[in-house]
Amino acid sequence: MKCGMNTSGMKMAWLAGLAGLAVSASAQMTVPPADKPAPWPAETKTAPVETKHETISVQEAIRRGLMEDPNKPKTAAPAGATPAAATPASTPAQAPAPEAPTMSKEQMRTNYPAWERDGSGRVLPLDRPVHWAAIDRNKTITPENRKKIEIFLNQRRVKLEEAILANMANVLELDSGIVETIKMSDRADVNKLLAANKPFSDLGVFANELRKADLFTQNNIQQHNIIVDDYRRLMLDDMKRDSGSKANEKNGTVDFVSRAMFFTLTDEPRQVYHWMLEDSAETAADRVSSLGLSSDVEPKVREFFQQAKDSKDESERLAKMRSAVALMTPDQVKTLVAPVVNHGTTNAAAPAAKTGTPANATSDASKAGDR
């Protein structure tokens, strides 16, 4: 009996111990909550370190190896060695390129050199296209862009020369006096003029092309148009003065306005063509036999060419060349001027600007605001 109780008691004790182990194992499987992080340590203040600035002589700096002796002869670098990049010296900041002044539209109308006129008040003929001459007078163009525009003019001259060579009949039509003589009220005449100018208008409107090339701002275009319009108005005044009573006729005034517009529209190809003739004058007489002229025309053309070569006056030289080519076919004129095409790539884009006031010009007629 006693033994049985002992055995039963031992079993109970064993089961109790096993239950305790299970509870203990279960407790170990549960992850305890994380401890709170320790606070960030407070900033440790350190005493400031005193820096001593020492002034030393150049000789001392050389001795310490802080700088190279400027009097020491330099040794040549071994062949094939790549020189080390030099440390750039401290240089003052480059001054920004000067900008053209900003002007109001009213200032643009007066702040430019006026077109020159002769003693009778007539506007002087230009030695270049009016749009090109307006560049010299435009005060809103920066010096930097002005240099770039010179390159643009040179390239545009080459394009015009090539277009003239490819469309010689058209430029001869423009230079035959069609602008001066056609009736602007006659649609057929106007269409004829537009057709003759078509190959050259395809090069684009002058100011717009400068804008596309980022050489013209809106300000530049505004003053450019004012300057060109001013020249056109002076031409209109001259035509009215020359016409006498017709100046008071409504139709006559409309005709003058249209004619002045077409003068400035077509003068680029005409002026460049004139330069090509002038450039050809020096050798034209010597080359006349190679132009394929008829036996009755050749002596007359040769004489005009010789007179052009001998002439010391530019306007007279051009007049003689135009008289000669008036007797020639477009193909013959093309053969004459072909050697000077692309002339603008090696020479100035245009003759030097005539900025001085002519001796016979009147001072009171040179004000931009008197139209």
C-alpha positions, 0 to 999 in steps of 0.5 A: 500500500505504501509502495503504491502510493509512492509510485503514484506520487512519483508519477504525479511529480513527473507529470508536473515537471513535464508541464512546467517544461512545456510552459517554459518552452512556450515562454521561450517561443514568445519574442519579448518587446524591443527595448527603447533606443537610448537617447542621442548623445548630447553634443560634445563641445570642444574648445576652438582651435586657434590658427596662427597665420604666418607671413613668410618671404618668397625665399622662405616659401621656396625653401619650404617647397611651397612654391617653385623658384621662378629663377630656376631654369626649366628642364625640357619635357621628355619626348612624347610626354604629355605636359601637365595642365597649367593652373589658370591664373586668376584673371578678372572676369571678362566684361559682357558684350555691349548690348544695343540700347532698348528703344521705344518705337517712337525713338526707333523712328528718329534714332538712326542715320537718315538716308542721304539726299542731294541738293534738290532733296532727292534720295541718293541711289544706293550702292547695295540693296536697301535691306542691306544698307538698313543694317548700317543704320539700325541702332538696335543691333549689338556689335556681336551680332553685327559681325555675324550679320556680315557673314550672313550677307556674304552667304546671301550674296553667294545664294543670290549669285547662284540664283541669278545664274540659274535664272538669268532671263528673270533677272534681265527682265527685272533689270530691263526697266519693268519696275519703272514702266509697267502700270501697277493697275494692270494685273497682267503687268504685275503678274509678269513682274512677280513671276520674274522675281519669284526665283529670288523671293524664294530665298526668303524675306530678308528680316525674317531670314535673319530672325530664323538665324537668331541674328535679329530680335523683334526690336531689330526687325521693328527698326529695320522695317521703319528704316526701309519704309523711310527709304520707300517714302522718300522714293515715293516723294521723288516720284510724286515730284517728278510726275507733276500734276499726277501727284494729286490723282488718286490712281497715280498715288496708288501707282507710286506706292506700288512702284516704290514697294516693288523697287525695294522688293526686287532690288536685291537680285538687281543690285547683286546682278550689277555687282556681277557685271562690274566684276566682269568688266575687267576681262569682258573685252578679252573674252567677247569672242567666247560668248557666241555673239553674231558677227554684227553684234560682237563689235558693238558689245566689244566696244561697250566692254572696252569703254566699261574697262577704261571707265574710272566712274563706277556708275558709268562702268555699270551703264556701259556693261548694261548697254552691252548685255542688252544686245546679248541673250540670257545664255550669253550673259550667263557665260559672261558672268559665270566666272565671278559666281561665288565671288562673295566667298573671297571678297567683302559681301558688299561695297563699303558703306557710304556713311558720310554726307555727300557734299551736295546734300542739304542738312535740313533734308537729312533729318529722319523725322521730316517726312 
